[in-house]
């Protein structure tokens, strides 16, 4: 068994791996190395609860410093690994220190995509990825503030919803013709877009930035169409770039992230990867994925730890995440495909319905708006990949939990209404 395991990335994936190693009986050294000064924390609250002031930095920690000490995990915070020697698995840190590891787990995550525009250096132009980013944004939110959010994905729409809920005048810019289309498709994206407009957000689609104006701090932005929009704050949320440089330098195969197998093993023996940066095979969907979800970071970090200790059960999951925007709890499981047709359970013009993505009777994904139980019940149908009757999916008198994966339905009705307390954990992440 390894005597020292080094985990690069003190994020959720890295923290779950370190904790699992101890839970599985590993008694060697564990070094958890992270560039940020903070204890490992969960990212989903950054764009929601932390901005709204309903949570704080301590509450989003994975666990306390005392718990890390009790587990004898060496936390090396504010530390950056600059090189890994492939042959010896020796890690070189930016301060010149070196760590010789028997096994290495890369949980390097990603960094925000940047705008290549004039004015991005101005005070008040920010990206949201870290706890410090979120705290800086929160200080600038309040009634009467003008906020421009660039990017209509989940991070952008969550920030817009939080800012609008705090009384800000919010303008949300999306380069395509509808919000959230990459994740949800255009039909459902249009539904979520309508909710934002109803809550007072000014949504401008087919719109990009030409420049950001101001002297020392931002005062406005100018779109490619020539429109000027006042801004006290500009939040850029246009996705992340997987941090693969360290892996590349060690000769590890990369392609849209670090390529791993079902056991989180990379192309180089003794080096593993997990979390946002890992491009992994999904046996239920029949494709490779790189996911930026809470659930994936947690489960893959755990699976990587077990693999490093010799277990061969692998990482297998149907993707799942959630997003909270205004009074909406949006949950999605699976991975929709361009050929899918939408089947609705409930009225999509209301604030409570379910949408199934179906092709040839097979469900590839499900989205629940304030219907978490429908999403939970559908995950096993996605996993089974068997044909189901779309009419049963649409019929609210049919209990989704009792639809068999061969397409038959066992009589019965839901014992409770949809829209109860939503499932905890797993979400989109900054």
HELIX and SHEET records of a PDB file:
HELIX    1   1 UNK A   12  UNK A   23  1                                  12    
HELIX    2   2 UNK A   44  UNK A   47  5                                   4    
HELIX    3   3 UNK A   49  UNK A   52  1                                   4    
HELIX    4   4 UNK A   65  UNK A   70  1                                   6    
HELIX    5   5 UNK A  131  UNK A  139  1                                   9    
HELIX    6   6 UNK A  154  UNK A  165  1                                  12    
HELIX    7   7 UNK A  181  UNK A  198  1                                  18    
HELIX    8   8 UNK A  245  UNK A  249  1                                   5    
HELIX    9   9 UNK A  275  UNK A  277  5                                   3    
HELIX   10  10 UNK A  294  UNK A  308  1                                  15    
HELIX   11  11 UNK A  372  UNK A  384  1                                  13    
HELIX   12  12 UNK A  390  UNK A  394  1                                   5    
HELIX   13  13 UNK A  400  UNK A  402  5                                   3    
SHEET    1   A 5 UNK A  73  UNK A  76  0                                        
SHEET    2   A 5 UNK A  29  UNK A  33  1                                        
SHEET    3   A 5 UNK A   4  UNK A   8  1                                        
SHEET    4   A 5 UNK A 103  UNK A 106  1                                        
SHEET    5   A 5 UNK A 271  UNK A 273  1                                        
SHEET    1   B 3 UNK A  81  UNK A  84  0                                        
SHEET    2   B 3 UNK A  90  UNK A  93 -1                                        
SHEET    3   B 3 UNK A  98  UNK A 100 -1                                        
SHEET    1   C 2 UNK A 110  UNK A 112  0                                        
SHEET    2   C 2 UNK A 240  UNK A 242 -1                                        
SHEET    1   D 5 UNK A 125  UNK A 127  0                                        
SHEET    2   D 5 UNK A 233  UNK A 236  1                                        
SHEET    3   D 5 UNK A 146  UNK A 150  1                                        
SHEET    4   D 5 UNK A 169  UNK A 173  1                                        
SHEET    5   D 5 UNK A 202  UNK A 204  1                                        
SHEET    1   E 3 UNK A 209  UNK A 214  0                                        
SHEET    2   E 3 UNK A 218  UNK A 223 -1                                        
SHEET    3   E 3 UNK A 228  UNK A 230 -1                                        
SHEET    1   F 3 UNK A 258  UNK A 259  0                                        
SHEET    2   F 3 UNK A 278  UNK A 282  1                                        
SHEET    3   F 3 UNK A 287  UNK A 289 -1                                        
SHEET    1   G 5 UNK A 320  UNK A 325  0                                        
SHEET    2   G 5 UNK A 328  UNK A 334 -1                                        
SHEET    3   G 5 UNK A 362  UNK A 369 -1                                        
SHEET    4   G 5 UNK A 353  UNK A 359 -1                                        
SHEET    5   G 5 UNK A 341  UNK A 345 -1                                        
END                                                                             
